[in-house]
Amino acid sequence: ALRRWWQPGAARLLLAAASMGAGSAAVWIFARDLVESTGGVSAFASTMMWIILGAAGIAGAFTGDLVARTGLGRAWVAAMPLLAAATAAMALAPGSLPAIFSSAALFGAVYIALTGILLVWGTRIFPEAPAFGVGAAFLLIALGQAFAAPVIGLISDRGTAPMAFYAATLITLLGTLLRPRAHLNA
C-alpha cells in the first residue's frame, strides 16, 4: 500500500513544487506593495498589473503542447528561469509601468504553465493514483508559499523590498535544478 502513495521520484516532484511555490510567493503576496511603496505607482496601476497577471495566465493553457514537444524536463528548465526573470524584473524597475506590466504578464503565463507541468509530472510519478500526485504537488506549492512568505517579508523589512524579490528569484533558480528525471519525458 505504501508503494502506491510513495513512488520513486516523488521527493523530487514535491521539492520542485515547494521551490516553485516559495519562489513565487514574493509576487503573489508582495507585488502590489512593491510597485506602490517602492515604485510609487498608483493603486489603479497596481490593480491593472494584477489584472494583466491573471489574464496572461490563459497562455498557460498551452503547457500540454509544450510538454509534448519538448519533454517534461526541458519544459521545467525553460519555465523556472522565466518565472525568476519575471520576479527579478519587477524588483529592478518597480516604478516603470512597461516593466511591471510585462513582468506581470510573463509571471502569470509562466506560473500557470508551471502548474500544468507539475500536474503532468504528478500524474507520471503516480500513474495508479494520479489525483494524489497532482494534489500532493499542489499542496507543496501552497506550503512553499506559506513558509516563504514570512521570510520574504522579513527580508523586505530588514533590508529592502527588491532584496526580498531577489531572494525569491534565487529560490526559483535553484528550483530549476530539480528538473524531472529523463524517464518521465515519454
N, CA, C and O of each residue as an XYZ file, in Angstrom:
744
protein
N       0.822     -1.197      0.000
C       0.000      0.000      0.000
C       0.862      1.255      0.000
O       0.519      2.241     -0.652
N       1.982      1.228      0.728
C       2.853      2.401      0.777
C       3.403      2.743     -0.603
O       3.546      3.919     -0.940
N       3.710      1.723     -1.402
C       4.251      1.970     -2.739
C       3.289      2.799     -3.584
O       3.710      3.627     -4.392
N       2.005      2.568     -3.388
C       1.022      3.341     -4.143
C       1.115      4.822     -3.790
O       0.913      5.684     -4.646
N       1.419      5.111     -2.541
C       1.439      6.500     -2.096
C       2.826      7.117     -2.115
O       2.954      8.333     -1.972
N       3.856      6.323     -2.286
C       5.201      6.899     -2.365
C       5.971      6.229     -3.488
O       6.460      5.110     -3.336
N       6.076      6.900     -4.589
C       6.715      6.376     -5.788
C       8.129      6.931     -5.915
O       8.421      8.000     -5.380
N       9.015      6.218     -6.619
C      10.333      6.783     -6.917
C      10.155      8.102     -7.673
O       9.367      8.190     -8.614
N      10.880      9.098     -7.256
C      10.782     10.417     -7.881
C       9.809     11.349     -7.194
O       9.733     12.528     -7.540
N       9.056     10.838     -6.217
C       8.073     11.675     -5.534
C       8.738     12.812     -4.763
O       8.239     13.937     -4.768
N       9.854     12.530     -4.104
C      10.530     13.579     -3.326
C      10.973     14.719     -4.233
O      10.831     15.888     -3.873
N      11.504     14.392     -5.396
C      11.938     15.431     -6.342
C      10.743     16.270     -6.796
O      10.824     17.498     -6.835
N       9.648     15.617     -7.133
C       8.427     16.327     -7.532
C       7.984     17.286     -6.434
O       7.693     18.452     -6.703
N       7.932     16.802     -5.211
C       7.424     17.613     -4.110
C       8.368     18.753     -3.757
O       7.912     19.852     -3.443
N       9.668     18.514     -3.804
C      10.632     19.600     -3.579
C      10.550     20.642     -4.690
O      10.636     21.843     -4.430
N      10.386     20.183     -5.917
C      10.253     21.113     -7.041
C       9.008     21.975     -6.867
O       9.057     23.188     -7.069
N       7.900     21.354     -6.493
C       6.662     22.102     -6.278
C       6.828     23.117     -5.151
O       6.367     24.253     -5.262
N       7.483     22.709     -4.069
C       7.711     23.628     -2.949
C       8.603     24.789     -3.364
O       8.369     25.927     -2.956
N       9.624     24.513     -4.172
C      10.511     25.597     -4.618
C       9.768     26.561     -5.528
O       9.983     27.771     -5.460
N       8.902     26.038     -6.373
C       8.106     26.904     -7.236
C       7.167     27.771     -6.399
O       7.007     28.963     -6.663
N       6.552     27.166     -5.394
C       5.690     27.935     -4.506
C       6.450     28.994     -3.731
O       6.012     30.140     -3.640
N       7.588     28.610     -3.173
C       8.399     29.561     -2.400
C       8.904     30.695     -3.280
O       8.873     31.859     -2.881
N       9.367     30.357     -4.468
C       9.888     31.379     -5.370
C       8.822     32.334     -5.877
O       9.118     33.488     -6.188
N       7.592     31.866     -5.963
C       6.509     32.715     -6.472
C       5.861     33.572     -5.386
O       5.094     34.484     -5.694
N       6.158     33.291     -4.137
C       5.491     33.976     -3.027
C       5.705     35.483     -3.043
O       4.797     36.233     -2.686
N       6.872     35.936     -3.445
C       7.132     37.381     -3.448
C       6.122     38.111     -4.323
O       5.552     39.123     -3.916
N       5.908     37.595     -5.514
C       4.972     38.266     -6.425
C       3.543     38.127     -5.920
O       2.811     39.114     -5.854
N       3.141     36.918     -5.565
C       1.756     36.719     -5.146
C       1.397     37.554     -3.920
O       0.277     38.055     -3.821
N       2.319     37.706     -3.002
C       1.972     38.332     -1.727
C       2.404     39.795     -1.641
O       1.719     40.606     -1.018
N       3.530     40.134     -2.260
C       4.097     41.465     -2.053
C       4.206     42.338     -3.300
O       4.701     43.461     -3.197
N       3.770     41.879     -4.467
C       3.976     42.653     -5.700
C       3.279     44.006     -5.667
O       3.876     45.021     -6.024
N       2.039     44.027     -5.247
C       1.329     45.313     -5.229
C       1.994     46.279     -4.256
O       2.111     47.470     -4.546
N       2.426     45.780     -3.114
C       3.120     46.636     -2.156
C       4.438     47.142     -2.746
O       4.782     48.313     -2.584
N       5.172     46.264     -3.427
C       6.441     46.663     -4.046
C       6.237     47.801     -5.036
O       6.930     48.816     -4.963
N       5.295     47.643     -5.959
C       5.153     48.656     -7.007
C       4.535     49.944     -6.483
O       4.822     51.020     -7.007
N       3.696     49.855     -5.463
C       3.113     51.074     -4.905
C       4.081     51.771     -3.953
O       4.319     52.972     -4.085
N       4.643     51.030     -2.991
C       5.500     51.644     -1.970
C       6.886     51.981     -2.487
O       7.365     53.098     -2.292
N       7.533     51.035     -3.143
C       8.891     51.258     -3.640
C       8.870     51.964     -4.989
O       9.657     52.878     -5.234
N       7.963     51.534     -5.859
C       7.912     52.090     -7.211
C       7.123     53.372     -7.331
O       7.318     54.130     -8.281
N       6.231     53.634     -6.382
C       5.450     54.861     -6.415
C       4.319     54.871     -7.439
O       3.807     55.940     -7.770
N       3.920     53.713     -7.946
C       2.822     53.696     -8.910
C       1.492     53.781     -8.163
O       1.417     53.491     -6.969
N       0.468     54.174     -8.870
C      -0.850     54.348     -8.261
C      -1.501     53.004     -7.953
O      -1.117     51.964     -8.489
N      -2.493     53.059     -7.077
C      -3.262     51.850     -6.767
C      -3.955     51.334     -8.027
O      -4.083     50.125     -8.216
N      -4.403     52.255     -8.893
C      -5.034     51.839    -10.148
C      -4.044     51.061    -11.012
O      -4.386     50.017    -11.569
N      -2.816     51.572    -11.123
C      -1.800     50.889    -11.941
C      -1.458     49.522    -11.359
O      -1.263     48.561    -12.104
N      -1.383     49.429    -10.034
C      -1.066     48.124     -9.444
C      -2.228     47.150     -9.634
O      -2.012     45.948     -9.787
N      -3.443     47.657     -9.625
C      -4.600     46.805     -9.912
C      -4.559     46.328    -11.360
O      -4.845     45.164    -11.642
N      -4.206     47.222    -12.272
C      -4.076     46.833    -13.684
C      -2.984     45.773    -13.850
O      -3.138     44.831    -14.628
N      -1.889     45.933    -13.117
C      -0.817     44.930    -13.154
C      -1.374     43.569    -12.745
O      -1.061     42.554    -13.367
N      -2.187     43.550    -11.713
C      -2.769     42.303    -11.205
C      -3.707     41.678    -12.232
O      -3.722     40.460    -12.408
N      -4.489     42.516    -12.907
C      -5.404     42.026    -13.945
C      -4.613     41.444    -15.108
O      -4.971     40.395    -15.645
N      -3.537     42.124    -15.499
C      -2.677     41.627    -16.580
C      -2.079     40.284    -16.194
O      -2.044     39.362    -17.009
N      -1.611     40.166    -14.966
C      -1.040     38.904    -14.489
C      -2.067     37.775    -14.625
O      -1.753     36.700    -15.135
N      -3.269     38.023    -14.176
C      -4.303     36.994    -14.252
C      -4.691     36.647    -15.673
O      -4.834     35.473    -16.012
N      -4.862     37.662    -16.509
C      -5.257     37.418    -17.897
C      -4.180     36.658    -18.658
O      -4.490     35.813    -19.497
N      -2.933     36.951    -18.373
C      -1.829     36.273    -19.068
C      -1.756     34.799    -18.707
O      -1.165     34.007    -19.441
N      -2.348     34.428    -17.590
C      -2.367     33.024    -17.204
C      -3.035     32.135    -18.235
O      -2.783     30.931    -18.278
N      -3.886     32.720    -19.064
C      -4.548     31.943    -20.118
C      -3.513     31.296    -21.032
O      -3.741     30.203    -21.552
N      -2.386     31.959    -21.229
C      -1.325     31.396    -22.079
C      -0.803     30.073    -21.520
O      -0.285     29.241    -22.265
N      -0.940     29.884    -20.228
C      -0.508     28.632    -19.611
C      -1.300     27.428    -20.077
O      -0.904     26.287    -19.838
N      -2.424     27.678    -20.745
C      -3.243     26.576    -21.259
C      -2.518     25.776    -22.334
O      -2.929     24.665    -22.669
N      -1.454     26.331    -22.867
C      -0.708     25.648    -23.927
C       0.429     24.790    -23.377
O       1.273     24.313    -24.136
N       0.450     24.597    -22.074
C       1.513     23.820    -21.444
C       1.584     22.400    -21.964
O       2.676     21.874    -22.179
N       0.452     21.780    -22.169
C       0.440     20.401    -22.657
C       1.169     20.264    -23.975
O       1.906     19.300    -24.184
N       0.971     21.224    -24.870
C       1.675     21.212    -26.154
C       3.173     21.367    -25.946
O       3.968     20.690    -26.599
N       3.561     22.261    -25.034
C       4.979     22.473    -24.745
C       5.619     21.198    -24.212
O       6.699     20.809    -24.657
N       4.963     20.554    -23.270
C       5.493     19.313    -22.696
C       5.576     18.228    -23.767
O       6.554     17.482    -23.820
N       4.565     18.139    -24.614
C       4.567     17.119    -25.671
C       5.716     17.340    -26.655
O       6.325     16.381    -27.128
N       6.007     18.595    -26.957
C       7.069     18.900    -27.934
C       8.466     18.814    -27.346
O       9.386     18.326    -28.003
N       8.634     19.281    -26.119
C       9.988     19.409    -25.565
C      10.322     18.386    -24.495
O      11.496     18.143    -24.217
N       9.312     17.787    -23.897
C       9.528     16.884    -22.773
C       9.347     17.628    -21.462
O       9.486     18.850    -21.393
N       9.040     16.878    -20.445
C       8.761     17.441    -19.127
C       9.967     18.181    -18.551
O       9.828     19.289    -18.034
N      11.147     17.570    -18.639
C      12.352     18.180    -18.078
C      12.717     19.486    -18.749
O      13.027     20.469    -18.075
N      12.684     19.505    -20.065
C      13.024     20.748    -20.782
C      12.004     21.842    -20.514
O      12.363     23.013    -20.387
N      10.742     21.468    -20.429
C       9.712     22.462    -20.132
C       9.958     23.090    -18.757
O       9.839     24.305    -18.597
N      10.302     22.259    -17.767
C      10.596     22.763    -16.419
C      11.810     23.691    -16.441
O      11.784     24.778    -15.864
N      12.862     23.252    -17.107
C      14.111     24.026    -17.141
C      13.939     25.326    -17.930
O      14.667     26.288    -17.688
N      13.007     25.369    -18.849
C      12.721     26.612    -19.570
C      11.847     27.545    -18.735
O      12.058     28.758    -18.728
N      10.876     26.983    -18.038
C       9.888     27.808    -17.348
C      10.383     28.409    -16.033
O      10.091     29.570    -15.744
N      11.119     27.648    -15.238
C      11.551     28.179    -13.935
C      12.418     29.436    -14.065
O      12.185     30.392    -13.326
N      13.409     29.484    -14.968
C      14.167     30.731    -15.115
C      13.306     31.900    -15.608
O      13.586     33.054    -15.282
N      12.272     31.610    -16.383
C      11.374     32.682    -16.812
C      10.574     33.225    -15.630
O      10.335     34.430    -15.544
N      10.163     32.347    -14.724
C       9.484     32.800    -13.512
C      10.436     33.657    -12.676
O      10.036     34.685    -12.129
N      11.683     33.233    -12.581
C      12.697     34.006    -11.854
C      12.917     35.361    -12.514
O      13.022     36.377    -11.826
N      12.987     35.382    -13.838
C      13.203     36.637    -14.566
C      12.046     37.610    -14.342
O      12.265     38.809    -14.172
N      10.830     37.102    -14.343
C       9.670     37.960    -14.114
C       9.708     38.560    -12.711
O       9.382     39.731    -12.523
N      10.103     37.761    -11.740
C      10.195     38.228    -10.356
C      11.282     39.290    -10.221
O      11.065     40.330     -9.599
N      12.439     39.029    -10.800
C      13.549     39.983    -10.727
C      13.228     41.274    -11.469
O      13.555     42.360    -10.990
N      12.591     41.169    -12.630
C      12.272     42.362    -13.427
C      11.350     43.302    -12.666
O      11.487     44.522    -12.752
N      10.424     42.737    -11.930
C       9.515     43.567    -11.149
C      10.296     44.350    -10.089
O       9.995     45.513     -9.820
N      11.296     43.706     -9.495
C      12.101     44.367     -8.462
C      13.085     45.366     -9.052
O      13.425     46.357     -8.407
N      13.539     45.113    -10.262
C      14.508     46.009    -10.901
C      13.902     47.355    -11.274
O      14.582     48.380    -11.216
N      12.633     47.359    -11.656
C      12.007     48.604    -12.111
C      10.568     48.690    -11.596
O       9.628     48.692    -12.391
N      10.387     48.761    -10.273
C       9.028     48.734     -9.733
C       8.204     49.982    -10.039
O       6.993     49.990     -9.815
N       8.833     51.022    -10.542
C       8.111     52.242    -10.883
C       7.844     52.411    -12.361
O       7.238     53.402    -12.771
N       8.281     51.471    -13.162
C       8.101     51.544    -14.614
C       6.884     50.726    -15.025
O       6.873     49.504    -14.876
N       5.858     51.401    -15.545
C       4.655     50.672    -15.948
C       4.940     49.621    -17.023
O       4.447     48.499    -16.907
N       5.720     49.943    -18.071
C       6.011     48.877    -19.044
C       6.715     47.679    -18.400
O       6.438     46.533    -18.754
N       7.617     47.938    -17.464
C       8.348     46.843    -16.812
C       7.433     46.010    -15.922
O       7.467     44.781    -15.977
N       6.622     46.664    -15.110
C       5.780     45.879    -14.201
C       4.658     45.171    -14.956
O       4.273     44.061    -14.590
N       4.135     45.794    -15.995
C       3.074     45.130    -16.764
C       3.620     43.932    -17.528
O       2.994     42.873    -17.558
N       4.788     44.097    -18.145
C       5.350     42.967    -18.906
C       5.829     41.859    -17.970
O       5.669     40.679    -18.282
N       6.413     42.221    -16.829
C       6.847     41.173    -15.902
C       5.639     40.465    -15.293
O       5.691     39.260    -15.048
N       4.560     41.194    -15.047
C       3.337     40.559    -14.536
C       2.758     39.602    -15.571
O       2.314     38.508    -15.224
N       2.761     40.004    -16.834
C       2.252     39.123    -17.896
C       3.101     37.863    -17.997
O       2.571     36.756    -18.096
N       4.417     38.034    -17.971
C       5.301     36.872    -18.036
C       5.078     35.970    -16.825
O       4.968     34.752    -16.965
N       5.012     36.563    -15.647
C       4.806     35.781    -14.427
C       3.504     34.984    -14.505
O       3.494     33.785    -14.226
N       2.411     35.642    -14.883
C       1.118     34.961    -14.949
C       1.123     33.786    -15.906
O       0.624     32.709    -15.582
N       1.689     33.995    -17.090
C       1.732     32.923    -18.088
C       2.609     31.767    -17.624
O       2.230     30.602    -17.744
N       3.782     32.096    -17.093
C       4.724     31.047    -16.699
C       4.254     30.327    -15.437
O       4.442     29.117    -15.315
N       3.655     31.045    -14.508
C       3.158     30.391    -13.295
C       2.121     29.323    -13.651
O       2.184     28.200    -13.152
N       1.179     29.675    -14.505
C       0.155     28.701    -14.899
C       0.787     27.564    -15.690
O       0.393     26.408    -15.534
N       1.760     27.880    -16.536
C       2.470     26.820    -17.264
C       3.151     25.862    -16.290
O       3.096     24.646    -16.471
N       3.786     26.405    -15.270
C       4.461     25.556    -14.282
C       3.471     24.687    -13.508
O       3.776     23.535    -13.197
N       2.305     25.216    -13.198
C       1.315     24.366    -12.533
C       0.890     23.235    -13.464
O       0.643     22.117    -13.012
N       0.804     23.522    -14.759
C       0.496     22.468    -15.725
C       1.594     21.425    -15.809
O       1.321     20.229    -15.902
N       2.835     21.882    -15.776
C       3.975     20.956    -15.791
C       3.938     20.071    -14.552
O       4.144     18.861    -14.642
N       3.676     20.673    -13.396
C       3.594     19.886    -12.162
C       2.419     18.908    -12.197
O       2.506     17.805    -11.657
N       1.340     19.310    -12.824
C       0.194     18.414    -12.969
C       0.596     17.170    -13.767
O       0.335     16.045    -13.342
N       1.228     17.377    -14.917
C       1.668     16.246    -15.746
C       2.686     15.408    -14.985
O       2.605     14.179    -14.977
N       3.637     16.069    -14.348
C       4.680     15.389    -13.579
C       4.057     14.520    -12.487
O       4.450     13.368    -12.302
N       3.086     15.077    -11.767
C       2.425     14.328    -10.703
C       1.715     13.083    -11.214
O       1.733     12.041    -10.559
N       1.089     13.188    -12.386
C       0.404     12.008    -12.934
C       1.394     10.961    -13.423
O       1.080      9.771    -13.432
N       2.569     11.382    -13.823
C       3.576     10.419    -14.278
C       4.273      9.729    -13.107
O       4.652      8.562    -13.213
N       4.442     10.427    -12.014
C       5.040      9.808    -10.822
C       4.047      8.845    -10.169
O       4.437      7.796     -9.658
N       2.784      9.201    -10.188
C       1.742      8.397     -9.542
C       0.716      7.922    -10.574
O      -0.441      8.339    -10.514
N       1.106      7.064    -11.513
C       0.166      6.654    -12.564
C      -1.045      5.878    -12.035
O      -2.104      5.885    -12.663
N      -0.898      5.220    -10.903
C      -2.022      4.462    -10.339
C      -2.883      5.312     -9.406
O      -3.973      4.899     -9.012
N      -2.397      6.482     -9.060
C      -3.150      7.405     -8.201
C      -2.868      8.838     -8.660
O      -2.307      9.628     -7.901
N      -3.252      9.182     -9.900
C      -2.891     10.492    -10.444
C      -3.451     11.669     -9.647
O      -2.798     12.707     -9.539
N      -4.641     11.519     -9.094
C      -5.204     12.611     -8.300
C      -4.341     12.888     -7.075
O      -4.177     14.040     -6.673
N      -3.792     11.830     -6.484
C      -2.896     12.006     -5.344
C      -1.646     12.768     -5.769
O      -1.217     13.686     -5.070
N      -1.057     12.400     -6.905
C       0.149     13.070     -7.388
C      -0.069     14.546     -7.641
O       0.753     15.379     -7.259
N      -1.177     14.867     -8.285
C      -1.499     16.268     -8.563
C      -1.796     17.004     -7.262
O      -1.300     18.109     -7.042
N      -2.601     16.394     -6.405
C      -2.947     17.033     -5.135
C      -1.741     17.274     -4.250
O      -1.622     18.331     -3.630
N      -0.840     16.294     -4.188
C       0.369     16.451     -3.372
C       1.246     17.573     -3.910
O       1.774     18.373     -3.138
N       1.405     17.637     -5.234
C       2.217     18.705     -5.829
C       1.615     20.072     -5.526
O       2.334     21.003     -5.163
N       0.305     20.194     -5.672
C      -0.328     21.482     -5.429
C      -0.307     21.855     -3.946
O      -0.198     23.033     -3.606
N      -0.409     20.868     -3.071
C      -0.262     21.137     -1.640
C       1.128     21.694     -1.350
O       1.268     22.625     -0.556
N       2.153     21.136     -1.983
C       3.519     21.609     -1.740
C       3.765     22.985     -2.347
O       4.586     23.739     -1.825
N       3.082     23.331     -3.429
C       3.156     24.712     -3.928
C       2.665     25.647     -2.825
O       3.324     26.632     -2.491
N       1.506     25.328     -2.268
C       0.919     26.173     -1.223
C       1.794     26.230      0.023
O       1.966     27.298      0.610
N       2.347     25.092      0.431
C       3.227     25.088      1.605
C       4.495     25.891      1.341
O       4.974     26.600      2.226
N       5.043     25.785      0.131
C       6.216     26.589     -0.224
C       5.916     28.071     -0.101
O       6.725     28.834      0.426
N       4.748     28.479     -0.591
C       4.352     29.880     -0.481
C       4.158     30.281      0.976
O       4.595     31.352      1.396
N       3.508     29.426      1.736
C       3.224     29.744      3.138
C       4.494     29.873      3.974
O       4.590     30.758      4.824
N       5.463     28.998      3.736
C       6.705     29.069      4.506
C       7.609     30.201      4.024
O       8.338     30.789      4.823
N       7.573     30.510      2.738
C       8.441     31.561      2.204
C       7.927     32.961      2.518
O       8.724     33.881      2.698
N       6.621     33.135      2.587
C       6.054     34.474      2.762
C       6.615     35.221      3.969
O       7.019     36.373      3.811
N       6.662     34.633      5.165
C       7.212     35.392      6.287
C       8.703     35.677      6.135
O       9.188     36.711      6.595
N       9.424     34.776      5.500
C      10.860     35.000      5.278
C      11.057     36.151      4.300
O      11.902     37.020      4.516
N      10.279     36.154      3.231
C      10.367     37.237      2.249
C       9.967     38.558      2.903
O      10.595     39.588      2.657
N       8.931     38.530      3.729
C       8.528     39.732      4.453
C       9.611     40.230      5.393
O       9.837     41.435      5.499
N      10.279     39.317      6.073
C      11.370     39.681      6.978
C      12.533     40.306      6.205
O      13.102     41.309      6.636
N      12.881     39.714      5.069
C      13.961     40.277      4.240
C      13.582     41.678      3.785
O      14.422     42.578      3.773
N      12.328     41.864      3.412
C      11.863     43.179      2.987
C      11.920     44.187      4.131
O      12.339     45.328      3.935
N      11.500     43.767      5.324
C      11.507     44.663      6.487
C      12.917     45.006      6.952
O      13.197     46.154      7.296
N      13.796     44.025      6.964
C      15.165     44.245      7.461
C      16.091     44.809      6.389
O      17.107     45.434      6.694
N      15.727     44.580      5.137
C      16.527     45.074      4.014
C      15.670     45.989      3.159
O      15.280     47.077      3.581
N      15.385     45.526      1.946
C      14.520     46.275      1.035
C      13.574     45.302      0.345
O      13.821     44.097      0.295
N      12.489     45.851     -0.185
C      11.548     45.008     -0.922
C      12.216     44.379     -2.149
O      12.038     43.184     -2.385
N      12.981     45.149     -2.939
C      13.660     44.499     -4.067
C      14.588     43.364     -3.622
O      14.685     42.346     -4.307
N      15.266     43.527     -2.492
C      16.142     42.469     -1.989
C      15.339     41.190     -1.734
O      15.809     40.090     -2.025
N      14.140     41.335     -1.196
C      13.282     40.175     -0.943
C      12.892     39.495     -2.252
O      12.840     38.268     -2.327
N      12.620     40.287     -3.274
C      12.281     39.719     -4.584
C      13.485     39.004     -5.195
O      13.329     37.984     -5.866
N      14.669     39.532     -4.965
C      15.873     38.852     -5.479
C      16.100     37.526     -4.752
O      16.572     36.561     -5.355
N      15.769     37.474     -3.467
C      15.872     36.208     -2.733
C      14.902     35.184     -3.323
O      15.250     34.014     -3.484
N      13.693     35.625     -3.643
C      12.715     34.728     -4.274
C      13.202     34.284     -5.649
O      12.988     33.141     -6.053
N      13.854     35.189     -6.357
C      14.427     34.847     -7.664
C      15.455     33.735     -7.512
O      15.477     32.792     -8.304
N      16.299     33.844     -6.504
C      17.327     32.822     -6.262
C      16.691     31.469     -5.936
O      17.139     30.436     -6.435
N      15.664     31.471     -5.114
C      14.964     30.221     -4.784
C      14.427     29.571     -6.057
O      14.545     28.360     -6.245
N      13.842     30.381     -6.917
C      13.281     29.857     -8.166
C      14.371     29.287     -9.054
O      14.208     28.211     -9.630
N      15.482     30.002     -9.169
C      16.587     29.497     -9.995
C      17.131     28.186     -9.447
O      17.440     27.272    -10.212
N      17.247     28.088     -8.133
C      17.701     26.827     -7.533
C      16.697     25.703     -7.789
O      17.086     24.550     -7.972
N      15.420     26.036     -7.803
C      14.390     25.047     -8.090
C      14.482     24.479     -9.496
O      13.994     23.381     -9.763
N      15.107     25.226    -10.392
C      15.319     24.729    -11.755
C      16.119     23.436    -11.737
O      15.918     22.564    -12.582
N      17.022     23.312    -10.777
C      17.879     22.126    -10.680
C      17.097     20.861    -10.341
O      17.619     19.756    -10.491
N      15.875     21.002     -9.896
C      15.056     19.851     -9.509
C      14.229     19.324    -10.682
O      13.117     18.833    -10.489
N      14.759     19.422    -11.865
C      14.039     19.004    -13.071
C      13.621     17.541    -12.990
O      14.275     16.737    -12.326
N      12.536     17.204    -13.665
C      12.110     15.798    -13.705
C      13.174     14.922    -14.357
O      13.904     15.370    -15.242
N      13.254     13.697    -13.921
C      14.195     12.734    -14.496
C      13.807     12.425    -15.939
O      12.637     12.516    -16.309
N      14.795     12.061    -16.745
C      14.603     11.843    -18.179
C      13.539     10.790    -18.482
O      12.813     10.928    -19.466
N      13.429      9.757    -17.675
C      12.466      8.687    -17.981
C      11.011      9.157    -17.916
O      10.118      8.455    -18.390
N      10.763     10.328    -17.341
C       9.405     10.857    -17.250
C       9.001     11.647    -18.486
O       7.847     12.056    -18.607
N       9.939     11.867    -19.408
C       9.653     12.676    -20.584
C       8.762     11.988    -21.599
O       8.172     12.657    -22.447
N       8.651     10.688    -21.539
C       7.868      9.953    -22.544
C       6.395     10.280    -22.469
O       5.604      9.744    -23.246
